[in-house]
């Protein structure tokens, strides 16, 4: 078995970590990530930070504008802008 076939670079591990976070990684990719994770401190820290970020986003209580509200603000902005251009 080629060394390259089983062992991956840090960049590949980060990409696989991101894919695994969204359940898009295959089992083989997860296995290769696990191998890299055991011996690379950079990969371990990336996985830890990525997990922490994902958990923070998941637990945050964001209040986003609805489409109607966004359109109202845009219309009001356009109206005010046209007033400024007339002066």
Backbone as XML, in Angstrom:
<?xml version="1.0"?>
<chain id="A" units="angstrom">
  <residue number="1" name="UNK">
    <atom name="N" x="0.843" y="-1.171" z="0.000"/>
    <atom name="CA" x="0.000" y="0.000" z="0.000"/>
    <atom name="C" x="0.896" y="1.244" z="0.000"/>
  </residue>
  <residue number="2" name="UNK">
    <atom name="N" x="0.577" y="2.197" z="-0.839"/>
    <atom name="CA" x="1.358" y="3.423" z="-0.910"/>
    <atom name="C" x="1.148" y="4.242" z="0.357"/>
  </residue>
  <residue number="3" name="UNK">
    <atom name="N" x="2.182" y="4.943" z="0.755"/>
    <atom name="CA" x="2.082" y="5.803" z="1.920"/>
    <atom name="C" x="1.062" y="6.916" z="1.671"/>
  </residue>
  <residue number="4" name="UNK">
    <atom name="N" x="1.060" y="7.457" z="0.481"/>
    <atom name="CA" x="0.163" y="8.553" z="0.121"/>
    <atom name="C" x="-1.302" y="8.109" z="0.130"/>
  </residue>
  <residue number="5" name="UNK">
    <atom name="N" x="-1.531" y="6.847" z="-0.114"/>
    <atom name="CA" x="-2.895" y="6.325" z="-0.177"/>
    <atom name="C" x="-3.569" y="6.364" z="1.194"/>
  </residue>
  <residue number="6" name="UNK">
    <atom name="N" x="-2.795" y="6.159" z="2.233"/>
    <atom name="CA" x="-3.358" y="6.075" z="3.572"/>
    <atom name="C" x="-3.185" y="7.365" z="4.363"/>
  </residue>
  <residue number="7" name="UNK">
    <atom name="N" x="-2.043" y="8.012" z="4.216"/>
    <atom name="CA" x="-1.774" y="9.225" z="4.982"/>
    <atom name="C" x="-2.088" y="10.458" z="4.152"/>
  </residue>
  <residue number="8" name="UNK">
    <atom name="N" x="-2.670" y="11.442" z="4.795"/>
    <atom name="CA" x="-3.102" y="12.656" z="4.110"/>
    <atom name="C" x="-2.376" y="13.860" z="4.697"/>
  </residue>
  <residue number="9" name="UNK">
    <atom name="N" x="-2.407" y="14.977" z="3.978"/>
    <atom name="CA" x="-1.786" y="16.208" z="4.452"/>
    <atom name="C" x="-2.729" y="16.926" z="5.409"/>
  </residue>
  <residue number="10" name="UNK">
    <atom name="N" x="-2.205" y="17.950" z="6.063"/>
    <atom name="CA" x="-3.038" y="18.743" z="6.971"/>
    <atom name="C" x="-4.195" y="19.415" z="6.221"/>
  </residue>
  <residue number="11" name="UNK">
    <atom name="N" x="-3.897" y="19.912" z="5.020"/>
    <atom name="CA" x="-4.937" y="20.587" z="4.241"/>
    <atom name="C" x="-6.060" y="19.620" z="3.872"/>
  </residue>
  <residue number="12" name="UNK">
    <atom name="N" x="-5.694" y="18.412" z="3.487"/>
    <atom name="CA" x="-6.709" y="17.405" z="3.164"/>
    <atom name="C" x="-7.502" y="17.037" z="4.415"/>
  </residue>
  <residue number="13" name="UNK">
    <atom name="N" x="-6.811" y="16.939" z="5.542"/>
    <atom name="CA" x="-7.487" y="16.602" z="6.798"/>
    <atom name="C" x="-8.480" y="17.695" z="7.183"/>
  </residue>
  <residue number="14" name="UNK">
    <atom name="N" x="-8.107" y="18.947" z="6.971"/>
    <atom name="CA" x="-9.021" y="20.047" z="7.285"/>
    <atom name="C" x="-10.244" y="20.006" z="6.380"/>
  </residue>
  <residue number="15" name="UNK">
    <atom name="N" x="-10.020" y="19.701" z="5.108"/>
    <atom name="CA" x="-11.140" y="19.610" z="4.171"/>
    <atom name="C" x="-12.079" y="18.466" z="4.559"/>
  </residue>
  <residue number="16" name="UNK">
    <atom name="N" x="-11.507" y="17.330" z="4.911"/>
    <atom name="CA" x="-12.319" y="16.183" z="5.322"/>
    <atom name="C" x="-13.052" y="16.491" z="6.625"/>
  </residue>
  <residue number="17" name="UNK">
    <atom name="N" x="-12.399" y="17.196" z="7.529"/>
    <atom name="CA" x="-13.041" y="17.584" z="8.793"/>
    <atom name="C" x="-14.271" y="18.446" z="8.520"/>
  </residue>
  <residue number="18" name="UNK">
    <atom name="N" x="-14.137" y="19.392" z="7.602"/>
    <atom name="CA" x="-15.273" y="20.241" z="7.246"/>
    <atom name="C" x="-16.397" y="19.421" z="6.622"/>
  </residue>
  <residue number="19" name="UNK">
    <atom name="N" x="-16.028" y="18.471" z="5.754"/>
    <atom name="CA" x="-17.035" y="17.603" z="5.135"/>
    <atom name="C" x="-17.719" y="16.724" z="6.183"/>
  </residue>
  <residue number="20" name="UNK">
    <atom name="N" x="-16.941" y="16.210" z="7.123"/>
    <atom name="CA" x="-17.492" y="15.337" z="8.157"/>
    <atom name="C" x="-18.464" y="16.099" z="9.058"/>
  </residue>
  <residue number="21" name="UNK">
    <atom name="N" x="-18.184" y="17.352" z="9.245"/>
    <atom name="CA" x="-19.051" y="18.186" z="10.080"/>
    <atom name="C" x="-20.461" y="18.253" z="9.501"/>
  </residue>
  <residue number="22" name="UNK">
    <atom name="N" x="-20.575" y="18.232" z="8.184"/>
    <atom name="CA" x="-21.871" y="18.304" z="7.518"/>
    <atom name="C" x="-22.332" y="16.949" z="6.992"/>
  </residue>
  <residue number="23" name="UNK">
    <atom name="N" x="-21.734" y="15.874" z="7.506"/>
    <atom name="CA" x="-22.080" y="14.501" z="7.132"/>
    <atom name="C" x="-21.937" y="14.247" z="5.629"/>
  </residue>
  <residue number="24" name="UNK">
    <atom name="N" x="-20.910" y="14.837" z="5.017"/>
    <atom name="CA" x="-20.657" y="14.636" z="3.600"/>
    <atom name="C" x="-19.421" y="13.780" z="3.358"/>
  </residue>
  <residue number="25" name="UNK">
    <atom name="N" x="-18.703" y="13.413" z="4.395"/>
    <atom name="CA" x="-17.481" y="12.619" z="4.248"/>
    <atom name="C" x="-17.819" y="11.135" z="4.212"/>
  </residue>
  <residue number="26" name="UNK">
    <atom name="N" x="-17.058" y="10.401" z="3.410"/>
    <atom name="CA" x="-17.245" y="8.959" z="3.342"/>
    <atom name="C" x="-16.563" y="8.300" z="4.547"/>
  </residue>
  <residue number="27" name="UNK">
    <atom name="N" x="-16.865" y="7.042" z="4.761"/>
    <atom name="CA" x="-16.234" y="6.320" z="5.870"/>
    <atom name="C" x="-14.726" y="6.224" z="5.680"/>
  </residue>
  <residue number="28" name="UNK">
    <atom name="N" x="-14.265" y="6.058" z="4.439"/>
    <atom name="CA" x="-12.835" y="5.980" z="4.159"/>
    <atom name="C" x="-12.152" y="7.307" z="4.498"/>
  </residue>
  <residue number="29" name="UNK">
    <atom name="N" x="-12.781" y="8.403" z="4.152"/>
    <atom name="CA" x="-12.226" y="9.723" z="4.481"/>
    <atom name="C" x="-12.177" y="9.931" z="5.995"/>
  </residue>
  <residue number="30" name="UNK">
    <atom name="N" x="-13.207" y="9.501" z="6.674"/>
    <atom name="CA" x="-13.223" y="9.621" z="8.136"/>
    <atom name="C" x="-12.117" y="8.778" z="8.763"/>
  </residue>
  <residue number="31" name="UNK">
    <atom name="N" x="-11.873" y="7.600" z="8.195"/>
    <atom name="CA" x="-10.805" y="6.734" z="8.691"/>
    <atom name="C" x="-9.447" y="7.404" z="8.511"/>
  </residue>
  <residue number="32" name="UNK">
    <atom name="N" x="-9.201" y="7.972" z="7.326"/>
    <atom name="CA" x="-7.938" y="8.658" z="7.072"/>
    <atom name="C" x="-7.780" y="9.877" z="7.982"/>
  </residue>
  <residue number="33" name="UNK">
    <atom name="N" x="-8.883" y="10.581" z="8.236"/>
    <atom name="CA" x="-8.847" y="11.726" z="9.151"/>
    <atom name="C" x="-8.487" y="11.271" z="10.562"/>
  </residue>
  <residue number="34" name="UNK">
    <atom name="N" x="-9.045" y="10.156" z="10.987"/>
    <atom name="CA" x="-8.752" y="9.624" z="12.316"/>
    <atom name="C" x="-7.276" y="9.253" z="12.447"/>
  </residue>
  <residue number="35" name="UNK">
    <atom name="N" x="-6.710" y="8.648" z="11.420"/>
    <atom name="CA" x="-5.273" y="8.332" z="11.440"/>
    <atom name="C" x="-4.444" y="9.604" z="11.587"/>
  </residue>
  <residue number="36" name="UNK">
    <atom name="N" x="-4.779" y="10.600" z="10.802"/>
    <atom name="CA" x="-4.044" y="11.868" z="10.855"/>
    <atom name="C" x="-4.231" y="12.532" z="12.218"/>
  </residue>
  <residue number="37" name="UNK">
    <atom name="N" x="-5.434" y="12.439" z="12.752"/>
    <atom name="CA" x="-5.781" y="13.060" z="14.030"/>
    <atom name="C" x="-4.904" y="12.529" z="15.172"/>
  </residue>
  <residue number="38" name="UNK">
    <atom name="N" x="-4.602" y="11.241" z="15.152"/>
    <atom name="CA" x="-3.844" y="10.635" z="16.245"/>
    <atom name="C" x="-2.402" y="11.114" z="16.331"/>
  </residue>
  <residue number="39" name="UNK">
    <atom name="N" x="-1.795" y="11.482" z="15.211"/>
    <atom name="CA" x="-0.384" y="11.844" z="15.284"/>
    <atom name="C" x="-0.070" y="13.283" z="14.906"/>
  </residue>
  <residue number="40" name="UNK">
    <atom name="N" x="-1.066" y="14.086" z="14.561"/>
    <atom name="CA" x="-0.802" y="15.465" z="14.142"/>
    <atom name="C" x="-1.501" y="16.452" z="15.081"/>
  </residue>
  <residue number="41" name="UNK">
    <atom name="N" x="-0.710" y="17.233" z="15.790"/>
    <atom name="CA" x="-1.298" y="18.186" z="16.732"/>
    <atom name="C" x="-2.006" y="19.334" z="16.012"/>
  </residue>
  <residue number="42" name="UNK">
    <atom name="N" x="-1.575" y="19.666" z="14.804"/>
    <atom name="CA" x="-2.234" y="20.727" z="14.041"/>
    <atom name="C" x="-3.645" y="20.299" z="13.656"/>
  </residue>
  <residue number="43" name="UNK">
    <atom name="N" x="-3.780" y="19.056" z="13.215"/>
    <atom name="CA" x="-5.105" y="18.536" z="12.865"/>
    <atom name="C" x="-5.996" y="18.454" z="14.090"/>
  </residue>
  <residue number="44" name="UNK">
    <atom name="N" x="-5.433" y="18.007" z="15.212"/>
    <atom name="CA" x="-6.219" y="17.940" z="16.447"/>
    <atom name="C" x="-6.744" y="19.314" z="16.845"/>
  </residue>
  <residue number="45" name="UNK">
    <atom name="N" x="-5.898" y="20.336" z="16.764"/>
    <atom name="CA" x="-6.342" y="21.671" z="17.156"/>
    <atom name="C" x="-7.385" y="22.202" z="16.173"/>
  </residue>
  <residue number="46" name="UNK">
    <atom name="N" x="-7.216" y="21.895" z="14.876"/>
    <atom name="CA" x="-8.206" y="22.332" z="13.885"/>
    <atom name="C" x="-9.563" y="21.679" z="14.149"/>
  </residue>
  <residue number="47" name="UNK">
    <atom name="N" x="-9.553" y="20.378" z="14.407"/>
    <atom name="CA" x="-10.805" y="19.663" z="14.676"/>
    <atom name="C" x="-11.468" y="20.225" z="15.935"/>
  </residue>
  <residue number="48" name="UNK">
    <atom name="N" x="-10.675" y="20.513" z="16.942"/>
    <atom name="CA" x="-11.214" y="21.048" z="18.191"/>
    <atom name="C" x="-11.846" y="22.428" z="17.967"/>
  </residue>
  <residue number="49" name="UNK">
    <atom name="N" x="-11.130" y="23.306" z="17.250"/>
    <atom name="CA" x="-11.667" y="24.651" z="16.974"/>
    <atom name="C" x="-12.905" y="24.580" z="16.096"/>
  </residue>
  <residue number="50" name="UNK">
    <atom name="N" x="-12.888" y="23.698" z="15.112"/>
    <atom name="CA" x="-14.013" y="23.550" z="14.205"/>
    <atom name="C" x="-15.250" y="23.046" z="14.959"/>
  </residue>
  <residue number="51" name="UNK">
    <atom name="N" x="-15.049" y="22.111" z="15.852"/>
    <atom name="CA" x="-16.161" y="21.588" z="16.653"/>
    <atom name="C" x="-16.725" y="22.665" z="17.575"/>
  </residue>
  <residue number="52" name="UNK">
    <atom name="N" x="-15.830" y="23.439" z="18.168"/>
    <atom name="CA" x="-16.260" y="24.504" z="19.072"/>
    <atom name="C" x="-17.048" y="25.572" z="18.320"/>
  </residue>
  <residue number="53" name="UNK">
    <atom name="N" x="-16.575" y="25.936" z="17.136"/>
    <atom name="CA" x="-17.273" y="26.917" z="16.311"/>
    <atom name="C" x="-18.647" y="26.400" z="15.903"/>
  </residue>
  <residue number="54" name="UNK">
    <atom name="N" x="-18.717" y="25.161" z="15.471"/>
    <atom name="CA" x="-19.994" y="24.573" z="15.059"/>
    <atom name="C" x="-20.984" y="24.534" z="16.211"/>
  </residue>
  <residue number="55" name="UNK">
    <atom name="N" x="-20.494" y="24.185" z="17.377"/>
    <atom name="CA" x="-21.364" y="24.139" z="18.557"/>
    <atom name="C" x="-21.857" y="25.537" z="18.925"/>
  </residue>
  <residue number="56" name="UNK">
    <atom name="N" x="-21.002" y="26.535" z="18.809"/>
    <atom name="CA" x="-21.399" y="27.916" z="19.113"/>
    <atom name="C" x="-22.471" y="28.406" z="18.153"/>
  </residue>
  <residue number="57" name="UNK">
    <atom name="N" x="-22.298" y="28.128" z="16.891"/>
    <atom name="CA" x="-23.287" y="28.542" z="15.894"/>
    <atom name="C" x="-24.598" y="27.813" z="16.117"/>
  </residue>
  <residue number="58" name="UNK">
    <atom name="N" x="-24.503" y="26.541" z="16.442"/>
    <atom name="CA" x="-25.706" y="25.728" z="16.657"/>
    <atom name="C" x="-26.496" y="26.217" z="17.871"/>
  </residue>
  <residue number="59" name="UNK">
    <atom name="N" x="-25.796" y="26.601" z="18.936"/>
    <atom name="CA" x="-26.468" y="27.016" z="20.162"/>
    <atom name="C" x="-26.830" y="28.487" z="20.196"/>
  </residue>
  <residue number="60" name="UNK">
    <atom name="N" x="-26.372" y="29.270" z="19.229"/>
    <atom name="CA" x="-26.684" y="30.692" z="19.233"/>
    <atom name="C" x="-28.152" y="30.898" z="18.877"/>
  </residue>
  <residue number="61" name="UNK">
    <atom name="N" x="-28.675" y="31.943" z="19.429"/>
    <atom name="CA" x="-30.077" y="32.269" z="19.170"/>
    <atom name="C" x="-30.115" y="33.526" z="18.316"/>
  </residue>
  <residue number="62" name="UNK">
    <atom name="N" x="-29.902" y="33.328" z="17.030"/>
    <atom name="CA" x="-29.874" y="34.438" z="16.098"/>
    <atom name="C" x="-31.279" y="34.783" z="15.639"/>
  </residue>
  <residue number="63" name="UNK">
    <atom name="N" x="-31.531" y="36.058" z="15.560"/>
    <atom name="CA" x="-32.798" y="36.534" z="15.031"/>
    <atom name="C" x="-32.513" y="37.216" z="13.705"/>
  </residue>
  <residue number="64" name="UNK">
    <atom name="N" x="-32.852" y="36.562" z="12.627"/>
    <atom name="CA" x="-32.597" y="37.100" z="11.294"/>
    <atom name="C" x="-33.853" y="37.790" z="10.773"/>
  </residue>
  <residue number="65" name="UNK">
    <atom name="N" x="-33.632" y="38.715" z="9.863"/>
    <atom name="CA" x="-34.764" y="39.396" z="9.241"/>
    <atom name="C" x="-35.487" y="38.456" z="8.288"/>
  </residue>
  <residue number="66" name="UNK">
    <atom name="N" x="-36.792" y="38.599" z="8.273"/>
    <atom name="CA" x="-37.584" y="37.853" z="7.309"/>
    <atom name="C" x="-37.505" y="38.569" z="5.974"/>
  </residue>
  <residue number="67" name="UNK">
    <atom name="N" x="-37.868" y="37.891" z="4.921"/>
    <atom name="CA" x="-37.779" y="38.455" z="3.578"/>
    <atom name="C" x="-38.610" y="39.722" z="3.449"/>
  </residue>
  <residue number="68" name="UNK">
    <atom name="N" x="-39.775" y="39.727" z="4.029"/>
    <atom name="CA" x="-40.663" y="40.896" z="3.955"/>
    <atom name="C" x="-40.022" y="42.091" z="4.660"/>
  </residue>
  <residue number="69" name="UNK">
    <atom name="N" x="-39.451" y="41.861" z="5.841"/>
    <atom name="CA" x="-38.794" y="42.942" z="6.576"/>
    <atom name="C" x="-37.607" y="43.494" z="5.804"/>
  </residue>
  <residue number="70" name="UNK">
    <atom name="N" x="-36.837" y="42.599" z="5.196"/>
    <atom name="CA" x="-35.673" y="43.006" z="4.425"/>
    <atom name="C" x="-36.096" y="43.862" z="3.219"/>
  </residue>
  <residue number="71" name="UNK">
    <atom name="N" x="-37.183" y="43.468" z="2.545"/>
    <atom name="CA" x="-37.683" y="44.240" z="1.404"/>
    <atom name="C" x="-38.190" y="45.608" z="1.847"/>
  </residue>
  <residue number="72" name="UNK">
    <atom name="N" x="-38.822" y="45.674" z="3.005"/>
    <atom name="CA" x="-39.304" y="46.961" z="3.527"/>
    <atom name="C" x="-38.130" y="47.896" z="3.820"/>
  </residue>
  <residue number="73" name="UNK">
    <atom name="N" x="-37.105" y="47.381" z="4.431"/>
    <atom name="CA" x="-35.929" y="48.197" z="4.736"/>
    <atom name="C" x="-35.256" y="48.658" z="3.445"/>
  </residue>
  <residue number="74" name="UNK">
    <atom name="N" x="-35.171" y="47.774" z="2.465"/>
    <atom name="CA" x="-34.563" y="48.115" z="1.190"/>
    <atom name="C" x="-35.362" y="49.212" z="0.493"/>
  </residue>
  <residue number="75" name="UNK">
    <atom name="N" x="-36.690" y="49.107" z="0.520"/>
    <atom name="CA" x="-37.541" y="50.120" z="-0.100"/>
    <atom name="C" x="-37.389" y="51.464" z="0.617"/>
  </residue>
  <residue number="76" name="UNK">
    <atom name="N" x="-37.330" y="51.428" z="1.937"/>
    <atom name="CA" x="-37.157" y="52.658" z="2.704"/>
    <atom name="C" x="-35.789" y="53.285" z="2.413"/>
  </residue>
  <residue number="77" name="UNK">
    <atom name="N" x="-34.767" y="52.473" z="2.305"/>
    <atom name="CA" x="-33.435" y="52.954" z="1.991"/>
    <atom name="C" x="-33.402" y="53.600" z="0.612"/>
  </residue>
  <residue number="78" name="UNK">
    <atom name="N" x="-34.024" y="52.954" z="-0.351"/>
    <atom name="CA" x="-34.068" y="53.489" z="-1.709"/>
    <atom name="C" x="-34.803" y="54.826" z="-1.738"/>
  </residue>
  <residue number="79" name="UNK">
    <atom name="N" x="-35.889" y="54.911" z="-0.981"/>
    <atom name="CA" x="-36.675" y="56.145" z="-0.906"/>
    <atom name="C" x="-35.832" y="57.270" z="-0.309"/>
  </residue>
  <residue number="80" name="UNK">
    <atom name="N" x="-35.132" y="57.005" z="0.773"/>
    <atom name="CA" x="-34.277" y="58.010" z="1.408"/>
    <atom name="C" x="-33.115" y="58.399" z="0.510"/>
  </residue>
  <residue number="81" name="UNK">
    <atom name="N" x="-32.584" y="57.445" z="-0.209"/>
    <atom name="CA" x="-31.479" y="57.715" z="-1.122"/>
    <atom name="C" x="-31.907" y="58.616" z="-2.258"/>
  </residue>
  <residue number="82" name="UNK">
    <atom name="N" x="-33.098" y="58.365" z="-2.766"/>
    <atom name="CA" x="-33.600" y="59.212" z="-3.856"/>
    <atom name="C" x="-33.856" y="60.634" z="-3.363"/>
  </residue>
  <residue number="83" name="UNK">
    <atom name="N" x="-34.269" y="60.817" z="-2.122"/>
    <atom name="CA" x="-34.422" y="62.145" z="-1.543"/>
    <atom name="C" x="-33.084" y="62.881" z="-1.494"/>
  </residue>
  <residue number="84" name="UNK">
    <atom name="N" x="-32.050" y="62.163" z="-1.108"/>
    <atom name="CA" x="-30.722" y="62.766" z="-1.006"/>
    <atom name="C" x="-30.173" y="63.154" z="-2.375"/>
  </residue>
  <residue number="85" name="UNK">
    <atom name="N" x="-30.492" y="62.375" z="-3.397"/>
    <atom name="CA" x="-29.982" y="62.646" z="-4.728"/>
    <atom name="C" x="-30.670" y="63.872" z="-5.345"/>
  </residue>
  <residue number="86" name="UNK">
    <atom name="N" x="-31.904" y="64.147" z="-4.948"/>
    <atom name="CA" x="-32.643" y="65.291" z="-5.458"/>
    <atom name="C" x="-32.092" y="66.615" z="-4.940"/>
  </residue>
  <residue number="87" name="UNK">
    <atom name="N" x="-31.512" y="66.604" z="-3.781"/>
    <atom name="CA" x="-31.031" y="67.847" z="-3.170"/>
    <atom name="C" x="-29.806" y="68.359" z="-3.809"/>
  </residue>
</chain>
